Amino acid sequence: MTLKELEELARTARLGLSDLEREMFPEQISHILAYAKQLAAVDTQGVAPTIYPLEQAGVLREDEVLPSLPREKALANAREVVDGYFRVPRIIEED
């Protein structure tokens, strides 16, 4: 990546670059792009895409019914309670 390409990319992304970044980034980005090109050359025909590199089993637990918080405890710190429910300020005005 050239300095001109880097500055164009930074301008497009609306990023400000320091002098040190202007000096370092072209080489670093060139290495990253070369590695991506190397990965793109790998034949993946017939290989199923994977989300996780390792097999994961049992990552979700079974649903279990548990007792809920009693209403009185749930409403204990409410600013205002009306008929057993939280009362909140109206946010939609009626015409």
Buried (B, 14 or more C-beta within 10 A) or exposed (E): BEEEEBBEBBEEEEEEBEEEBEEEBBEEBBEEEEEEEEEEEEEEEEEEEEEEEEEEEEEEEEEEEEEEEEEEEEBEEEEEBEEEEEEEEEEEEEE
